[in-house]
Amino acid sequence: MDFVLTSEQSKIRNETAELAQSLIAPRATAIDRTGEFPQDNLRALARQRLMGIPFPAEYSGRDGGHVGYAIALEEMGKACASTGFTLGVHVMSAFCVYLFGNDEQKRRFLVPMSSGNRLGGFALTERTSGSDPSRIGTTATLRGSEYVLNGDKCFVTNSGYADIYVVFAVTDPSKGTKGISAFIVEKGYEGFSYGKIEDKLGLRAASNGELIFKDCRVPEQNLLATEGDGLKIALSAIDRGRIGIAALGVGIAQAALDSSKTYAKQRAQFGQPISNFQAIQFMIADMATETEAARLLTYKAAWLADVGERFTKQASMAKLYASEVAMRAAVNAVQIHGGYGLLKDLPVERYMRDAKALAIIEGTSEMQRVIISRDELK
């Protein structure tokens, strides 16, 4: 068992950290306040070959694998979770094409996504089907050489900005979840429009909104895999997305810890730094221990994915634990900062809001516990 990063993984960490802290972190507070989509940040990530970090070089990727992906998102989580989440969902949608697309689909869609020339979105959730995909109401009907899509999607990350969406729709209602299929839908298709963009508590600079399909015509060759494979495709991508969410949680927790240590050493009360008080020391100790445990869980899930082992349970464990650790660390950071922790001038209140979002998106903490317990009790 080797806990040392490879030279390439260390390079990914160093390059991403430098970019995140020099360019992305200084803008994080401003775009959180305004909700401005981080387009400039994504261009910078593309220049560093981070938009396709887990994918092979033959598809314009970085060959970083799942571990490299987790490392990069951890560094993004420290700087700007909104940008990291935008990147994570883009990669998650690209995974659908990489794992289930044919050679032509990979050439047409995965290559420009990996290079950062085209942004991806993932459209599964609907108002009546969040954790329960069997309630999907969007339909796709084959007519000649095209599928006709009708229905609405909500909470679609990168809505309005993505060029390529992986959309899940029912092709055979009689088969339940086995009648769900996945389609590649490009921005600008006839019958495809955008609805409301949500105003959120956290991850405010990441766009989340509605997609509307009204007799949207999608070429038959844009079907991923075969009819009925949609749920399998979605779950495979979501497992990988949960590794990304876990990594963002580790990044937020580490940022909260780093901010707290710096502040505790500088802030004096009763004639001494508050870092001398045992109450503060114990909070720091808990934050450090839980952050490291979350990191190891996340890296293990990523490593299992890289070596081709089953990792669904481990991804859920990592996502559950890291998101909740991020929240506890952020709350402690606010407490340690006292009155200053409540101010938007400092980033710790943003860490708390972003961390709360991580415990909900891509499967709530409760759903992760269901997944984990089912595996343990089977």
Protein Blocks (a to p, Z undefined) as FASTA:
>chain_A
ZZbdcfklmmmmmmmmmmmmmmmmmmmmmmmmnopackklmmmmmmnopmmmmpcfklop
aonojmlmmmmmmmmmmmommlmmmmmmmmmmmmmmmmmpcfklmmmmmmmmmnopaccd
ddfbcfklmklmklpcbdcddehjaccdedddehiehihkambdcddddfblknommlcc
cddddehiahiacddddddfbhmlbccdddddehiacdfklpghiehilmmmmmmmmmmm
mmmmmmmmmmmmmmmmmmmmmmmmmpcgehiafklpmklmmmmmmmmmmmmmmmmmmmmm
mmmmmnopafklmmmmmmmmmmmmmmmmmmmmmmmnmmmlmpckbmklmmmmmmmmmmmg
gpifklmmmmmmmmmmZZ
